């Protein structure tokens, strides 16, 4: 019994030391986050290679460009690599602390000072975890949005809706399994549900085409939404796709036309449309089913005209600079809310929706209920006018 107690005390001492190290890492991370803001004014000027400075946007001579690019490219790469390593180290430390707390709980009896000490350590770990996920950068949130265990449309259907009946096919070419469409009941009200589905394992992902819809998928979605408009049913849309499928066959069958047609027709549907970005909202493939009266984003979801990897390949001819591109693109929920491109941010369970899909569904539910209650009070004409004004206001501050 004494040997077991000594071993337990040693574990507690190790846990305290590791918690102290994590606090030091947290303080260093806050200092790093403050550094770019302090240096923000310095980036408004760019060296011209001769000791002077030029305003941002100045291109300089063709001869000086390679040297300035080389000088500016090496340092951010090293800094980004170091930051990624520290983030991974911290995530590993937090995961190890959580495992140790669970192990200590199994080894000890739930009474006395030992139980109180374990509760204190568990609270410290929860606080570290909460602080870590609260201050994630754009690249880290993108990784959470792409997490393979993140809840997809079929999970939200199971958690939030009743008596779901799926609709298949576009009545023209085929049934695209990358998009789920169907009818169901939400709090006793009949609704139409549309959403992307990526699949869990490799077999499912291949069958679902990794959530990348083809023209027949967008036409199926529009067929379902027009059916909802005919019977006056509200539409709930769940968006989680890296983008529309760019294959040759999809282009031959009119991918661009299908997306453009959806954009026009969704803007004219005289029923409430509630959009939720649950993971990735990639390019026109996401926007083709995201024209609605309310647009919500989960806390760790992203929404962008292009993926960071694609942006980095175009801007720098180097996909390894995707993390830099992610920050520049303003793809996070907070960025898009500040830009007035989405209406509200839906909180997620600590660590992300993939840790607790049931809690993620419960957190989303009141947002959907409130949106539906507000929109059903409007006449079709009021709905269409508000939707038109909503999208007309987007981007006006850039003019």
C-alpha positions in Angstrom: 0.0 0.0 0.0 2.9 2.3 0.8 4.6 1.6 -2.5 1.4 2.4 -4.3 1.0 5.7 -2.4 4.6 6.7 -3.2 4.0 6.0 -6.9 0.9 8.0 -6.8 2.6 11.0 -5.2 5.4 10.8 -7.8 2.8 11.0 -10.5 1.2 14.0 -8.9 4.5 15.7 -8.7 5.3 15.0 -12.4 1.9 16.3 -13.4 2.5 19.6 -11.5 5.8 20.1 -13.3 4.2 19.5 -16.6 1.4 21.9 -15.9 4.0 24.5 -15.0 5.8 23.9 -18.3 2.5 24.3 -20.2 1.8 27.6 -18.4 5.2 28.9 -19.5 4.4 27.8 -23.1 1.1 29.7 -22.9 2.8 32.9 -21.8 5.4 32.6 -24.6 2.6 32.0 -27.1 0.8 35.2 -26.0 4.0 37.1 -26.4 4.4 35.8 -29.9 0.9 36.7 -30.8 1.4 40.3 -29.6 4.6 40.7 -31.6 3.0 40.8 -35.1 0.5 43.5 -33.9 3.4 45.6 -32.6 5.2 45.2 -35.9 2.1 45.9 -38.0 3.2 49.4 -38.9 6.6 48.3 -40.0 5.0 46.0 -42.6 3.4 49.0 -44.3 6.8 49.9 -45.7 9.0 47.6 -47.7 12.8 48.0 -48.3 13.8 49.0 -51.8 17.2 47.3 -51.4 19.2 50.5 -51.1 18.6 51.4 -47.4 15.4 53.4 -48.1 11.8 52.4 -47.9 8.8 52.4 -50.3 5.1 52.2 -49.6 3.4 48.9 -49.5 2.4 47.7 -53.0 5.6 49.3 -54.6 7.0 46.6 -56.9 10.5 48.0 -57.5 12.7 47.0 -60.4 12.7 43.6 -62.0 16.3 43.1 -61.0 15.7 43.8 -57.3 12.6 41.6 -57.0 14.3 38.1 -56.7 16.6 39.3 -53.9 13.8 40.9 -51.9 11.6 37.9 -52.3 14.4 35.6 -51.2 15.1 37.7 -48.2 11.4 37.8 -47.2 10.7 34.1 -47.8 13.3 32.4 -45.8 12.5 33.9 -42.4 8.7 33.4 -42.4 9.2 29.8 -43.4 11.5 29.2 -40.4 9.2 31.1 -38.0 6.1 29.2 -39.3 7.9 25.8 -38.9 9.0 26.6 -35.4 5.5 27.8 -34.5 3.9 24.6 -35.9 6.3 22.5 -33.9 5.5 24.3 -30.6 1.7 24.0 -31.3 2.1 20.3 -31.9 4.2 20.0 -28.7 1.6 21.8 -26.7 -1.3 19.7 -28.1 0.7 16.6 -27.2 1.4 17.8 -23.7 -2.3 18.6 -23.1 -3.3 15.1 -24.4 -0.7 13.5 -22.2 -2.0 15.4 -19.1 -5.6 14.3 -19.9 -4.5 10.7 -20.0 -2.5 11.0 -16.8 -5.4 12.5 -15.0 -7.6 9.6 -16.0 -5.0 7.1 -14.9 -4.6 8.9 -11.6 -8.3 8.7 -11.1 -8.3 5.0 -11.6 -5.4 4.4 -9.2 -6.9 6.5 -6.4 -10.0 6.3 -4.2 -12.5 9.1 -4.7 -12.2 10.4 -1.1 -10.0 12.7 0.9 -7.2 15.1 -0.2 -6.2 12.9 -3.1 -9.5 13.3 -4.8 -9.4 17.1 -4.3 -5.9 17.2 -5.7 -7.0 15.3 -8.8 -10.0 17.6 -9.3 -7.7 20.6 -9.1 -5.3 19.1 -11.7 -8.3 18.2 -13.9 -9.6 21.8 -13.7 -6.1 23.1 -14.6 -5.9 20.8 -17.6 -9.4 21.9 -18.8 -8.4 25.6 -18.4 -5.2 25.0 -20.5 -7.2 23.2 -23.1 -9.9 25.9 -23.2 -7.2 28.6 -23.6 -5.4 26.7 -26.3 -8.4 26.2 -28.5 -9.7 29.8 -27.9 -6.6 31.3 -29.4 -6.1 29.0 -32.4 -4.9 30.6 -35.6 -6.5 30.2 -39.0 -4.4 27.2 -40.0 -5.1 25.3 -36.8 -8.8 25.9 -37.2 -8.7 24.7 -40.8 -7.2 21.4 -39.5 -10.1 21.1 -37.0 -12.6 21.9 -39.8 -11.0 19.0 -41.8 -10.9 16.5 -38.9 -12.2 13.1 -40.2 -14.3 12.6 -37.0 -16.1 15.9 -37.3 -19.9 15.5 -37.5 -21.3 15.6 -41.0 -24.8 16.1 -42.4 -26.0 12.6 -41.6 -24.9 13.2 -37.9 -26.9 16.4 -37.7 -29.9 14.7 -39.3 -29.7 12.0 -36.7 -29.3 14.5 -33.8 -31.7 17.3 -34.8 -34.4 15.9 -37.2 -37.0 13.2 -37.2 -38.5 10.9 -39.8 -36.0 11.8 -42.5 -36.7 10.5 -46.0 -33.9 10.9 -48.5 -34.4 12.1 -52.0 -32.2 10.6 -54.7 -31.1 11.7 -58.2 -31.4 14.8 -60.4 -33.8 13.1 -62.9 -31.4 13.8 -65.6 -28.1 11.9 -65.2 -27.4 10.3 -61.8 -27.5 10.4 -58.0 -24.6 12.3 -56.5 -23.9 10.8 -53.1 -21.6 13.8 -52.1 -24.8 15.7 -51.4 -27.6 14.4 -49.1 -31.1 15.8 -49.7 -34.4 14.8 -48.1 -37.5 15.7 -46.1 -37.9 15.5 -42.3 -39.4 17.1 -39.3 -37.7 19.7 -37.1 -39.5 20.3 -33.8 -42.7 19.0 -35.4 -42.5 21.1 -38.5 -41.9 19.6 -41.9 -38.6 20.8 -43.5 -36.2 20.1 -46.3 -32.6 19.2 -45.6 -29.6 19.5 -47.9 -26.0 18.9 -47.0 -22.6 17.7 -48.0 -21.4 14.3 -46.9 -17.7 13.4 -46.9 -17.6 9.8 -45.5 -15.7 8.4 -42.5 -13.4 5.7 -43.9 -11.6 5.4 -47.3 -14.4 3.4 -48.8 -17.1 5.8 -47.8 -15.0 8.8 -48.9 -14.4 7.4 -52.3 -18.1 6.6 -52.7 -19.0 10.2 -51.5 -16.3 11.7 -53.6 -14.8 13.3 -50.5 -17.8 15.6 -50.3 -17.1 17.2 -53.7 -20.4 17.5 -55.6 -20.7 17.1 -59.4 -23.3 18.9 -61.6 -25.9 16.2 -60.9 -25.4 16.8 -57.2 -26.2 20.5 -57.5 -29.2 19.8 -59.7 -30.4 17.2 -57.2 -30.1 19.8 -54.4 -32.0 22.4 -56.4 -34.7 19.9 -57.3 -35.2 19.1 -53.6 -35.3 22.8 -52.7 -37.8 23.6 -55.5 -39.9 20.8 -54.1 -39.7 22.4 -50.7 -40.8 25.8 -52.2 -43.8 24.1 -53.8 -45.0 22.7 -50.5 -43.9 25.8 -48.4 -41.3 23.9 -46.4 -38.3 25.7 -44.9 -34.8 24.6 -46.0 -31.9 23.7 -43.8 -28.5 23.4 -45.5 -25.3 22.0 -44.0 -22.1 22.9 -45.8 -18.9 21.0 -45.5 -17.0 20.6 -48.8 -13.5 21.5 -50.1 -15.2 22.6 -53.3 -17.0 21.4 -56.4 -15.5 18.4 -58.1 -13.0 19.7 -60.8 -12.9 16.5 -63.0 -13.2 16.4 -66.7 -16.6 14.6 -66.6 -18.0 17.2 -64.3 -16.9 20.0 -66.6 -18.3 18.2 -69.6 -21.7 18.0 -67.8 -21.8 21.7 -67.0 -20.3 22.2 -63.6 -20.1 26.0 -63.8 -23.6 26.3 -65.3 -25.0 24.1 -62.5 -23.4 26.3 -59.8 -24.5 29.5 -61.4 -28.0 28.2 -61.9 -28.3 27.3 -58.3 -27.1 30.7 -57.2 -29.8 32.4 -59.2 -32.6 30.0 -58.3 -31.8 29.8 -54.5 -32.0 33.6 -54.4 -35.6 33.4 -55.7 -37.0 30.6 -53.5 -39.9 32.0 -51.5 -39.3 29.9 -48.3 -36.9 30.4 -45.4 -33.3 29.1 -46.1 -31.0 28.6 -43.1 -27.3 27.8 -43.9 -24.8 26.3 -41.5 -21.1 26.0 -42.3 -20.2 22.9 -40.3 -16.7 22.3 -41.6 -15.1 23.5 -44.8 -16.9 26.0 -47.0 -14.8 25.8 -50.1 -15.2 28.1 -53.1 -18.2 28.1 -55.5 -18.9 24.4 -54.5 -20.0 25.7 -51.1 -21.7 28.9 -52.2 -23.9 26.9 -54.7 -25.9 25.7 -51.8 -25.3 28.6 -49.4 -27.5 31.4 -50.6 -29.9 31.8 -47.7 -31.6 34.1 -45.2 -29.4 33.2 -42.2 -25.8 32.0 -42.5 -24.3 30.4 -39.4 -20.7 29.2 -38.9 -19.5 26.7 -36.4 -16.7 28.1 -34.3 -13.9 26.0 -35.9 -15.3 26.0 -39.5 -13.8 27.9 -42.4 -15.4 29.6 -45.5 -13.2 30.8 -48.4 -13.1 31.4 -52.1 -10.1 29.1 -52.4 -8.2 26.7 -50.2 -5.0 28.0 -48.5 -3.0 25.4 -50.4 -4.4 26.6 -53.7 -3.9 30.2 -52.8 -0.2 29.5 -51.9 0.4 27.7 -55.1 -1.0 30.6 -57.1 0.6 33.5 -55.1 4.0 32.0 -54.3 4.2 28.8 -56.5 4.8 27.0 -53.2 2.0 25.0 -51.4 4.1 24.8 -48.3 3.1 28.5 -47.6 -0.5 27.4 -47.1 -0.3 28.5 -43.4 0.6 32.1 -44.4 -2.2 32.0 -47.0 -4.7 30.9 -44.4 -4.0 33.9 -42.2 -4.2 36.3 -45.2 -7.4 34.9 -46.6 -9.5 35.6 -43.5 -11.2 32.2 -43.5 -12.2 31.8 -39.9 -15.7 32.4 -38.4 -14.5 35.4 -36.4 -13.0 37.0 -39.5 -16.1 36.5 -41.6 -18.4 37.8 -38.9 -16.2 40.9 -38.7 -16.6 41.3 -42.5 -20.3 40.8 -42.2 -20.4 37.8 -44.5 -22.0 35.5 -41.9 -24.7 36.2 -39.3 -23.6 34.4 -36.2 -20.9 32.0 -34.8 -22.1 28.8 -33.2 -19.9 27.6 -30.3 -18.5 24.1 -30.3 -17.6 21.7 -27.5 -14.1 22.2 -26.0 -11.5 20.9 -28.4 -13.9 20.9 -31.4 -17.1 19.3 -32.5 -15.4 16.0 -33.2 -14.8 15.4 -29.5 -18.5 15.5 -28.7 -20.9 15.5 -31.8 -24.0 15.2 -29.5 -23.0 18.4 -27.7 -22.3 20.1 -31.0 -25.8 19.3 -32.2 -27.3 20.6 -28.9 -25.3 23.8 -29.2 -26.5 24.3 -32.8 -30.2 23.5 -32.2 -31.2 26.8 -30.5 -29.7 28.8 -33.4 -31.8 26.9 -35.9 -34.9 27.2 -33.8 -34.6 30.9 -33.4 -33.8 31.5 -37.1 -36.8 29.4 -38.2 -39.1 31.2 -35.7 -38.0 34.6 -37.0 -38.2 33.7 -40.7 -41.5 32.0 -40.7 -43.1 35.3 -39.6 -42.2 36.9 -42.9 -44.2 36.9 -46.1 -42.5 35.5 -49.2 -42.1 39.0 -50.6 -40.4 40.1 -47.3 -38.1 37.1 -47.4 -37.0 37.7 -50.9 -36.4 41.4 -50.3 -34.3 40.8 -47.1 -32.3 38.1 -48.9 -31.6 40.4 -51.8 -30.5 43.2 -49.4 -28.4 40.8 -47.4 -26.2 39.8 -50.3 -26.2 43.3 -51.8 -24.6 44.7 -48.7 -21.7 42.2 -48.8 -18.4 43.8 -49.6 -19.6 47.4 -49.9 -16.9 48.6 -47.4 -14.3 47.6 -50.0 -15.6 50.2 -52.6 
